[in-house]
Every structure is written in C-alpha cells, then in structure tokens.
Amino acid sequence: MNPRILEITVSGRVQGVGFRPFIYNLAKKYNIKGFVTNNENGVLINAVADESNLDAFYEQIFIQKPRSSEITFSQKQHIASTEIFDDFVIKPTTPNLLIDIPLTPDFAICESCSNEILDAENPRYYYPFTTCTQCGPRYTITKKFPFERINNSIDEFVMCENCQQEYKNSDDIRFHSQTNSCPNCGIILKFTDNSGAILSQSNREIFQIIGEKLALGNIIALKNTAGYVLICDATNEKAVKELRIRKKRPTKPFAVLFKNTESISNYLYINDLEENLLNSTEAPIVILPIKNELDLTVNQIAPNLETIGAMIPNSGTLKLVMENFDKPIIATSANFHGSPICRSEKVAIKTLKEIADYFLHNSLNILHPQDDSVMKFTYNYSKKIILRRSRGFAPNVLEFKTPESNEKILCFGSDLKNTITILPNSNCYVSEYIGDLANYDTYLRFEKIIENYTKIFSFEPEIVLFDAHPKYVSSRLAESFVDQENNIHYQKIQHHKAHFAAILGEKNLWKSEDKILGIIWDGIGFGDDEHIWGGEFFEYHNNEINRIGHLDYYPWVLGDKMSKNPKISALSISESNPYFRDYFDDNEWIIYSKAIQNPSIQTSSMGRLFDAVGFVLGFHQPIYFEGEAAIYLEKIAQKQYSIAKKERIDYLENRDFSNNCIPTKLLFDRIIAAKTNGIPVEEIALNFHYTLIKCIEKIAVSNKIHTLAFSGGVFQNSVLVDLIMEYLSKDFDLHLHENFSPNDENISFGQLNYYLNIKN
C-alpha cells in the first residue's frame, strides 16, 4: 500500500505538557515519518506511513496522551505535499505566531522528580527546581507563547552539557523539557536573616538550617515557584500567634502544609475525592474537618472553626522543607493581610522584613505570581466548591464555546476578589485570583496583569466591560481605556446579572429552550434601581435576563461599617428592635436608629442577612475577613446537620410567595423568637438554611420554572449546597459552579458572557 501524508492538528492544553516528545516517541513506535511542531492552534503533526499504522497512531494519541494535557479539539486530513521525510523529528516552532491556545498552568512536582531530589546518588540531590515535561512552573514564568524555553524566564539559565544531553535524548523524562535545569546550570538559593546577611548558599545545608529555625519557633519567608510564602511550625502556638500579629491577620484561618496525605489523615478526615485532589497536578489547598488535634495549635490556625485548609508540597522547595522538619507547617501567602503575594527578592525584603525572621530567596524570575487555589467538598453530597481559583487552574477556560463575534474584549471584573477576563482570540482566559482592589498594592498588581496579558497575546481591546457600581476603582480604570478615536467602546454590566451570566456560561445554558431561574446571593452589588442588591431572583429566557424577585429591602446604613460589624445588620433588619439594645452604647443607639428610620439607600443583601442571623446566634465580634460571620453560621448549622435527622422547620411555611420576594423582617423576627424561646442555636441555624431552600422551591414552583442556576458568594456555604441537593435535586434541574468560584472571582467571566449573549 502506498504511503500517505496525514496532517493532524491537536488543540487544547497541549503546549508545555510534553506533548511533542510524546508524539515523537509514539511515531517511532508506529514507524511514522514526518514531524511534530507547536503552532498557533496547539500542535501540528505531519505523518507518513501505511494507513493501518496511521490509524493506530492517531487512536493512541488520545489513549496515551500526557497526564497533564487536555485535548479539546482535533482534526485530521490527508494532504498533498512534496516534502520528503526520512525520519520523524520535532520541528522548531515558527517565531512570532499569534497564539490561539490555552495557557499552560503550573504543575505540582511529580513523583519521579521528587524521588530524584531525595536520592543522595542523583546529580539533582537537593536541587529543588528539578522538573520534567510533566511538572514544574509554566504560567508563572511565561513571557509569551508558544511555551518554548526562549519564551519563559528559565531561559536566563543556559543548560549545561548534561542537561542538553537529557533534552536531546528521546528516552529521557526531560526530552524536550522547556524548564530543564540542574545544580550546575540552574537556579541558585540563598538563605539570609532579615537584615540581609547571607547564612548559607549550600542547598543541603540551607534546608537543614530551615528545619532548625522552624524548631526554634522562627518565621521564614520562602520563595516558592509561584511567589513567597510564610512558614512556621504549626504545632508551636507562640510562633503561629506571632505570625498573626506580624501579618495583621487576627482570625482568618491559615493553611497547613503536611508531608503527604497519610500525614493529613492523622489529623483530619479525608476521603478519596479529597485525597485525589490533593495529589493532583494542580495540588490545591483542600478544606478538611478536624479529626484529631494532636499537636496542632488549632485555635491559632483556624480560630472558632472545625476545619483546616490542608496542602501537600507542590514544589521541590516545599518537599525539601518537609524532609527536614517532621511536623505540619503553616504555609500562607507572604504579605500583609489584604496585600498581594510577593514575587521578587527586593519587594519581599521591603515588605516582609517586619514579619519574617529569615528569608529563603532564589534566582528564578517569577513573572505571574499566584496564590494557591482553595477548594472543599460538601459533607453529604461531595459537591466541589471552589473558594479560590488560582495556581494550577488559571487562566484557562477549556470548555468555553467560541463566539461568532471576532471582537477583542477585556473584562475588568469586580473590586472584591477581583479577576480579569480577556477574549483575544477564540479562547477565553480568566486570570488568577487578584484580590481586593481597595488595597493599593493589589490595584497595582491588577494593572500589571492587564499589561502582561496585552503583551502575551499582542492584544489591544476593542470592547471593555465593567461593573455598574459608580465607585468601583476597576470601573474607573476601565473608563480610562475608552477612546472613541481608537474605537474602544464600553458597557457597564450590573453585578448580579454578571453572576447569573457566569453560571449560564459555565454550564453552556444560553441555548436552553426552557426558562431558567437564577438564584444570585452575595454581599453587595449596585442595583439597577440604585439600591444595594444581594439576594436576587432572575429569569433567563430567549437571551433576556429579568429580575423577578429578591430578598425584601431593608435599610443600608453606615456604608462599610455595616459589612464589618454584624450587629448593625441585625439592628437594621429588625428596625431597631429593643432586643439588641444592650449591644450598643447610648450614642450608637441614637445615631444608628435614626439612620435606620430615614435610610437613603435600601438593600436586599443576603450576605448581610447571614451576618445578622450569625449575630443573633452568637457571633458578636467584628468581621475581620469577608464571610466570617457566615462561616460561623455554616459551622453551627453543620453540627446539627451531621447528627440524627430531626424534623426541620420552615420559618416561612405559610407565607405567600406570589411576589417572588422573601420577607426579610418576618424571617428575622422568627429567628429572634426561636432564640428567645431557648431553641439551640445549631437547630435555628440549620432551620434558617432550610427555610431559604424552601423559599427557592416556592418561587420556582410559583413561576413554573424547572431549571435553577446558582451563583454568588453565599453558595460557598456547604450546608446550603447540601440542602439544595437534598431537597431540590429530585424535582429540579440544578446548576452550581464547578469550574469557577461562586464568589466575585466569576464576575469578569460573567461580564463577557453577558455581553456576548444578552439582548440590550
């Protein structure tokens, strides 16, 4: 049979994952001649062989593909070519391509590389930047794409002769590895005190010293592959307390680094889903219930909580730290509370010298610093909830449906939990978690990420999309981009409609013939009527979104004070109920009551209702991090949910929902009455959650809507999600976020989806 030339294009996450060396070795196995190369759409293969070999070769691409790869599209066609192939080769990538592919995220260190750095006979013994085609930094060191060494910051380190031989050897795990380096030619470590004095530059000695310093209760700022982290002994109460004081982080929980999942199981409950996620190439932080406190200083790690965010080493650096310190370690972003993670030695020294006793620096140039991703599973139904989408997941949206529009779009997101989204080609990119733009350093990082994206994609926006809130700093920056002479246009998109569009886009529901009820619950968002929304019901049908109901309005008073102190929310909803008199001094009572009687702004915020209920049920402190009171409420509700089932009470059982509105004050008054009557707070908390589920059910039934979609930060609550599954899954088609966080991180993605799909 005559040889034939088969052209194969493979798209998706296929650059920076060892796809070309994989194709090379597969081609050799099937006696294929031709080439493989990166191109603007992913990987291009030209293959010449007998047809039976070509068929088998093509089939095995999908069966044997590298574990870190994701194929979203493939195409094959026979082509005419005059090129003569004597062998199969990896062709250099054509320079200056306009790339239209997903960016490759960072991957956790693999088992093979982990073994090498712990093998005293291996040349890479104690070299923490040991990587291969299947692991190591990718997005964090990317200058531009395609992912070639010349296009990332590892290019600053010239491969030595041994590394070059590995790179060229098709039988080696570092065959065509774009991040290959070793102790002879690679990244250099430096361990200093906080005055800058160098204590050691010997890798083996450095990690021994780190173990000794941790044992003495010291705090160390350590540069990992995605940025600096602060570490200290998680069993040393004094050390963890000191870290809280220095970092100015009174109560927000710290993540804990364990040696492996076996070690985690000594302290925390962990199931197969959670173990697999921790051991995945993304290696996020996973929130787990406490089983045995043992030597952990739990009250300092996660005050007033019964869960801990657990992680295992995602890099050689963290792996070697754990080899030299046989206890769990606090591992938290290296910054002051609310500021972005540090990425460079200069910034780290300036920012962290008052926090860290010692520094572990390295010479890797981190271009895109990222926090760790954070996830959890619900207790009863094991539904995954993303709390922070960052390292390992950002910035790709692999299942995004390519729009018909060719407009280049930049979406600025929200001010809290900010992300940006761009559409420079047929792929959608949603940035890593950026943070709260009220912090100046975070705002500068926000500007820098926009600049980086424009460089990576040679991208100039034609459309900018931003939140309708008139005082958001993200919106003000977006407006500065608008220039009619340069044909840059803009559109303001209401916050909660963006949330709804985010879940519709994630679940590809835009073409649904059925009506969809959007349940969008969060803290605050500027509404179309210039009041503060947050407990919304929307209807989507035929590319139109309409608000059909909400949590009944109550006074919005004292601005940011209301979101920082739950007693103010309680007083506002109760219309200055004397029940709360003892919690205010005379001056507060007069001023707050007057503001409540004559409010200029109303709110439907579900987040503030959770704060108020939390206050009634025992959360009497100020809020130090977003959602703190709601997390308390979730915790005590979970206690009741986990015990033998008791009849649940709908506090609004006989209420008519014909207006699609939840009667806020009536619900709150009944919660106060239950507390006054001595009902245990755990029961009241669970019944409050249950009542909200029944509200959703009643509104869906009264509007004859079968498909329900949920978004907004309130749906980070695992009790609420489990109750949704328990009581609504039989009668309704349910859609909750799985690839994005339900919180404001999804706003930028929602803005893009709203613009592309909603009639104005």
N, C-alpha and C positions, 0 to 999 in steps of 0.2 A: 504494500500500500504506500502511496506517495506521502512524503512528509507534508504537514500542513502548518501554517502560521496562525496561532491563536493569540489575539490581543485580549488581555484581561485587565479590567480596572476594578480595584477594590477601594471602597471609601469607608470612612468611619474613623475610629481611633486606631490607626494603622501606622503612624509615624512615632518613633521613639519607643516602640514596644518590641523591637527585634523582629519586625515583620519581614524585612528584606533578607536578613540572614536565614530566617526560617524558610522563605521561598527558595533561596539558593540551595539549601540542603535538601529540600523536598524535590526540587528539579533534578538534582544529581541522582536521587533515588529512582526517579522515573525516566532517567536518560533523556531529559529535556535539554534542548539547546536554546539559547536566547539570552534574555536579560530581565532584570527587575530594577526599577528605579522609583524614587519618590517623584510625584508630580503635583500639580496644583489641586488635584482632587483626591489624593491619597497615594496609592501605589499602582504603578503601571507595570504589567508583565507582558513580554512578547515570548511566546513559547513555540518551539518547533519539535514535533515528534510524531510518531504514529498516533492515529486518532484514539486508540484504546488507552494509550499512555496519557494523552492529553485529558481524556475524560476522567481517568483515575486521579491525575494530578489536580485537576480543578476541584473534584469532590473532596480530596483530602485537605485542601486549603481551609475549608470550613470545619472539618473534623479535628484537625491538629493545630489550629491557629494558636499563637502565643496566648497565655492566660490573661495577660494584661490588655489584649486587643479587643476591640468591639467592631464588628463589621455591620454597617447599616445599609450598604448598597454594594452590589457587584454587577458586573456586566462582562460578557464575553462575546467576541465576534471574530470571524475569520477575516483576515486582511491580506491584501496583496502587498508584497514587499520585495525589493531587490537585495535587501541586506542578507548576507551570508553569515550564519552563526557556526562557529567551530566549537563553541563551549557555552556554558551558562555563566554569566557574570553579573555582578552588581554594578550598575552604571552610576557614575556621579550624577547628582541632581543638577538640572539646568538652573543656573543662578537667576535671581530676581523674578521668581514666579509670583503671581498674585494668588496666594493660597486660599483655597475654599474647603478647608477640612477642620475637624475638631482639634483643639489644642490638647496636647498630652499632659495629664495631671501628674503630680509626683506619686511615686510608688514606694511603699514600705520596703525595707531591706528584706531580701529573700533568704530562705534557709541556707542555700549554698554559700552566699556571701557572708552570712552570719557565722557559718562554720569556719570559713577562711580566716576571719579576723580573730577567732579564738584558738586557732591552730598555731602552736609555737613553731612548727616546722614550715609554715607557709610564709612566703615573702610579704604577704599583706597582714601579717600578725599585728594586731592593734592599730591597723590603719582604718579609721572609722568611715572613710569615704569610699570604701570598696563597693563597687556597683557592677551590674552586668546589664544585658539587654532587657531584663525583666524587672529591674528595681533601680531605685535612686531618684534624685531630683530631675524634674523635667520642666514643668511650667515655671517653677521658681527661678530657673536660670536661663529662661528663653529670652533672647534678643528679638528674634523674628523666626518665622517658619519658612521652609520645612525644617524639621528637627535634625539638623546636622551639627557636628561639633563646632564648625565655624560660626554657627548662628546662636551658640549659647556661651555662657560665661566660663565654662570649663575649658574653653579654647585658650584661655590665658595660660594654661599649663600644657606644655608640649610633651607628648608621650615619649617615654624613654624607649630604648630598643626592645626591651622585654614586652612592654605594653603594645608596641607596634606589631610584634610577632603574634600576640594574642588577637589583636584586631584583625589580622590577616588570616588567621587560622580558622577554617570553617568548622573544625571540631571543638573549638573553644567556646565557653559560655560568653566570652567577650568579643566574639566575632562580630565586627561592625558595631560594637558598643560605643555610642557617641559620648558617653560620660566616663570612659575608661581612664584610670589613673592608679598610681601606686605610691608607696612612700618615697621612691626615688625621684618621681617627677610631679607629684601631685600637691594636694592642699596641705598647708602647714598649720599645726596647732601651736597655741601659745597660752600658758596659764599664768595669770597675774593676780596680785592683790588689788584692792580698789584704789590704790594710789598709782597703779600702773607698773609697779615693779615686777619684772618677769621672774617667776619662781621655777618654771621648767618649760622646756620645749621638746622634751622626750615623751613620745606618745605613751609608752608603757608606764613611765613614772607619773605622768600627768593624771592618769586615771586612778593610780594608786593613791595619789595625794587627794584627789577629789573624794575618794572613799573615806579617807582620814578626816577631811574637813567636814564632810556631812555628819560623821560620827560625833564630831565636836559641837554640832548644832549650828554650823555656819550656813549662810545663804549664798548660792552660787548662780551667777548669770552665765548661761551656757549657750553658745551659738550652735543651734541645730541647722539642718539643711533648709528650713523654711523661715528662720529667724531665731532670735534669742528667746530662751525660756528661763524662768527662775526655778531653781530646785532647792529642796531642803528635806530633812528627814521627816517623813510623815508620822513617825512614832514619837517624835520629840515635841511635846506640847509647847514648850517655851520657844522653840525655833519657829513653829508654824504661827504662833501668836505674834512673834516679832515680825514675820513676813507680812501678816495682815496689817500691822501698824505701819511698817515702812511703805507698803504698797498702797496704803489708804483704801483698803478693801475690807470694811467691817464684817460683812456677813455673807457675801456671795461665795458659794462653795468653790473649793479648789479641786482640780483633777488630781488623781493619784496614779503614778506610774508603778506598775508591777512588773516583775521579771518575765512572767508568762501567764497564760490563763489558768494553769494549775495553781499558781500562787494566788491568783484572784479568788479562786474557789475556796480558799481557806478563810477568806474574809467576807465574800459577797456571794449572793445567789447568782448563778449564771447558767443559762440554758444553751442548747445547741445553736439557736439563731444568733444569740449574743456572742458566743464563742467564735462562730464563723465570721462574724462581722469584725471582731477584734483582730482576728488572724488574717483578714483580707488584705489585698494590696493597698486599700485605702487606709486601713488601720485607724479608724476614728476613735474618739472618746465615746464610751458607751455607759449610760447611766444604769446602775445596778443596785438592787436592795441590799442593805447590810445584813449579813448572816451572823458573823461573829466579829465584835470589835477587836478582840485580841489586843495587840499592842498599838493599834491605830489611835491617834488622838482625834477621834471622830467629832467631838464638839468644836474643835478648832477647824477641822477640814470642811465640814458641812453643818454649820450651826442650825439646830432645830429641824434637821432633815433626817430621813431614814434611808437615804440613797447616797451613793458616791459615784462620781464620774471616773471610770476606770480606763486605763490605757496600757498598752504594752509597747516596748521600744519599736519605733517606726524607722529608726536610723541606726547606723553603726555607732554613732556617738552615744546615744541613749543605751544601746546594747552594752557598750563597754562600761558605762557608769554603773549599770545594774550588776555587771560581773564583779565589780569591786565594792559593792555596797549591798549586802544581802537583806535589805529591808525595803518596804514600799517608800516611794519618794513623792513629795509634792512636785508637780510639773505644771506650771502656769505661765501664761504669756508674760514676757519680760517688758513691763511697762508700769506706769502708774495707772490706777483704776480708771478706765474710760479712754485711755490713750492707745494709739496703735502699737503693735508689736515692733520692736527694734530689729533692724536688719544689718546695720554696719557697726564696726568697732567704735568709730568716732561718736555716733549717736548713742550707742549703748553706754559708753563711758560717761558721757554728759548726762544722760537720762537716769542711769541706774546706779551711779556711784553712791547714792544715799540709801539704796536698797540692798545691793549685793556686797558681800564681804570679799568675794573673789570672782574672777572672770575667766571663762574658757573661750578664747577667740579662735577663729580660723580664717584662712585667707580666701575662702570662696566668696565670690561676689554674688550676693542674693539680689535678684532683680525684682522679684514679685513676692515679698514676704506674706505669709499666710498663718492664720491661727489654725489650730486643729479643728476638724469637724466634730460635731457633737450630736449623738443620736440616742434614742431609747426605744424600747418596745413596751406596749401596754401590757398590763399584768394578765388579763383574762383572755384577750384575743390576739395577742402578739402582733399588734399593728405597729409598724415602724413609724416613728415621729422624728423628723429631722429638726433639731434645735439650732444647729449652725452648720451651714454648707460652705466648706472652705477646702483646706488641703485634702487632696485625693479625689475631689469631686468637681470643683470649679476648674475651668469656667464653661464646660461644655453642656449642651442640652441635646443629647444624641437623638432623641425621638421627635425633635421639632419638625413640624411639617412646613416645607418650603413654601413661602407665599408667592402669589403671582406677581406681586409688586417687586420692582428692582430698586426701590428707594433705599438709601443708606440711612439707617436710623440709629440714634443714640438716646437711651432712656436713662434718666437721672435718678429714678427711684424715690425713696423717702428719706427723711432726715434721721430717723431712728433705724438701727440695724440696716444701714444703707448697703445696697449693691448697685451696680450699673449693668445695663444690658445693651449690647450692640448687635446690629444686623448689617454687617458689611458685605455679605455675600449670601449664599443660600444656607449658611449655618448661623445659628443663634448662639451667642456667648453671654453667659451671666457670670459676672465677676465673683470672686470670693467675697465673703463677709467683710465689710469695711468698718462698720461701727456707727457710732453716734456723731453726727456732723457738728453738734454743738461744741465738741472738743476741737480746738484749733488744729492740733497735730493730725487728728483724724481727717479733718477737712483737707489739709494739705495732701494726705495720702489719697484721698478721693480725687483730687485734681490730678495727682501723679498717675493714678490708674487710668484715667481718661486719656492722658497724654501717651501712656505706654500702649494702650490699645490702638490709638491712631497710628502709632509707629509700626506696630507688629503687622497691621493689616493695610498699611498705606491708605488709611480710611479718613475721609472727610465727611461728616454728617450732612445730610440734606434735610433731615427732619429731626428735631429734638422734642422729646416728650418728658413731661414732669408733673409733679403733684400740684393739685389746685390750691393747696394751702398758700396764702399770700405771704406768709412769714418764713417759709422754709428756705434755708440757705441753699439747698440743692436747686430749688426753683429759681432763686435769684441768679445762680451761676448759669443755669440753663438759659435764662432770658438774655444773658450777656453773649450767648452764642448766636442769637438770632440776628441775621443780617439779610435784609431783603435783596440787597445788591448782589450778595453771594448766593442767593436762592436757598438760604437756610430758613426753614419755617418751623413753627412750633405748635404744640397742642397741649393744653392743660387737661389732666385726667383726674377725676375725683378718686380719692384714696381707696374707698371700699369697692368701687367699680373696678379698680385695678386689681384688688384682691380677688374678686369674682372672676375677672378675666384670666388671672393666673391659674386658677384651678380648671377653668374651662379649657385653657390652652394646654396645660399639663396632661389632662385626660382626653384631649382631642374631641371635645364635645361640641365644637362650633357648628357642625353639620347635623346635630341632633334634630329630629323632626318633633320630638316631644318638648314640652315646656320644662325648664329646669329651675328649681328653687335654689337660690344662693343664700346660704346662712353665713354671714360675714360678721364675725365678732372679734373685736380687739379693744385697744385702749382709746385712741382718739384718731380722728381724721376730719378734715374740714369738709363740711357738707355743702350740697348744692344750695341749701337754704341759709347758709352762713352760720348754722349751728354746728356743734361738735357731734359727729356721728360715731358709732362704735358698736351698736347692736342691731344689725340691719338684715332685712329680708328683701332679696331682689328676685325678679322673674326674668329669665332669659328665653327669648323665642324669636326666631327669624331675624337674627343679627341685631336684636334690640334688647337693651337692659333697662328695666324699670324698677324703681324702689316701690315695694308694695306694703311694707310694714317695718316695724322697728321696736326696740325697747322704748316704752313711753318716756318722753323727755322729763328731765329733772334739772335743777339749776346747776350750771357750770360756774363755779366761783373760785376766785383766788389763783387762777392760772395754774402754774407748775406746782404750787403748794398742794393742790388737790390730788395730783398724781403722786406726791411724795408722802402724804400723810392720810391714811385710810379713814381716820376719824372725821375728816372733813367731808369725804364722800358719804359716810354714814349720816352725818348731820344734814347734808344737802338732800339726800333721798327721803329722809324721814321728816323733812320740813321742820327742823329744829325740835325734834321730839325730846321732851324733858328726860327721857331715858338716858340720854347722853350727856346731861348737864355736868356731871361730876368729872368728865374728861376734859373740860375747858375751864380756863380761868375766866374771871368776870369780863375782862376786856375782850378776850376771844369770843365769848358767847354773844356779846352785844354786836361786835363787828361782823362775825360770821352769820349770825341770824338775820341781820339787816341785809347783807349781801344775798342771802337765800330768798328773802322776801321780795327783793327787787332785782332779779337777775337780768343782765343784758344779753346773756347767752345761755342757751339750753343745751343739754347733751343727752344722747341715747347710748352712752358708753357702757358696754358690757364689762369691760375691764375694771371700770370704777365701781360697778355693782359688785364684782367679785371682791374688790378691796373692802367695800362696806360690809359685806357679809363676813369676810375674814375678820374684820374688826369686832363685830358682834360676837363672833365665836372665839375670840381670844388673841388675835394678832393686834397688839396695842402699841407697837413700836413704829417709828418712821420707816419708810421703804428705802433701802439702800441700793437695790438693783431692781430693774424692771421685772414685774411679775412676782415679786417676793411674797406679797400677801396672798396672791392666787396659788402659789406653790404651797403655802401653809394650808390653805383650804383644801387643795388636792390631797395633801398628805393625810389630813384627818378624815377626809371622805374615804380615802383608800383603806384606812383601818377598818371602817365599818363595812366596806365593800368586800373585804377579804374574809370576814367572819361568816358564820352561818346566815343564810339569807333570811331577812326579816321583811315583813310587808313594807313596801315603800310608799311614801306619802307624796302626793302631788298637791303642793300648797295652792295650786290654782285649778283644782279639779273641776269645779263647777263654773269656771269663768268662761264667758263667751268670747271667742276669738274672731268674730266676724270682721273686725277692723284690722286684723293681722298685727296687732300690737300687744306686747307683753306689758301688763300693768305693773310697773316697777314698784310704786309705793305700796300697793296691796301685797305684792310678794314679799317685800322687805318687812312690812309690818307683821306678817305672819311668821317670818323668821325670828323677829324680836319676841313675839308672843311665845314661840316654841322655846326660846332660850329662857324667858321669864318663867315658864312653866316647868323648868327643870329637865327638859329633854336633853340627853347627852349631846355635846357639840358634834361628835362624829356622826350621829344619826341625822342631825339637822344639816350638816354639810353634804352628806350623801343625798338626802331628800331635796336639797336645793339643786344639785346637779340633775337629779331625776326629774324635777319639775321643769327644768329647761328643756330636757329631751321631750317631755310631753307637750311643751309649748311648740316645739318644732313639728311634732307629729300633727297637732291640731291645725296648725297653719297650713301644712302641706295637704292635709285632707280637705280642709275647707276650700282650698284653691284647686283641688283635684290635680295635684302635681305629684308624679311618681318618682322623678329623678331629683336627688338632692346633692348639692355640692357645697363643701365647707372650706372656709379659709379665714385667716385672721389668727393673731397670737393666742387667743383663748383656746384654740384647738391644739395647743401644745400639751393640754391637760389630758393625761392618760385615762383618768376616771371618766371624763366626759366622752372621750373617744370609745372606751369600752362600753359605756352605756348606749352610745349611738349604735354600736354593733349589736348589743343585746336586744334593744327594743325597736330598732328601725330596720334592721337588715332583712327581715322576713317580708316586709311589705313595701320596701322602697329600694331603688337603685342608688347606692351610696357612692360618693366620690370624695375621698380625702387625699391630701397631699402625700406623696410617697417619694418624689424626687426633689422637692423643694421644702424648705421650712414653711409652715403656715404663717409665720410672723412676717414682719415688714421686709425681710430679705426678698420676698417674692414680688414686691411692688413693681420693680423695674421690669421684670418679665411680664407682669400683668399689663403694664403700660403699653408694651409692644403688642401684646395680643389684642388689647382693646382697640388700638389704632388700626390694626390690620383687619379687624372683623366687625366692628360695631358701626352701624349707620349713625351719622350725626345729623 
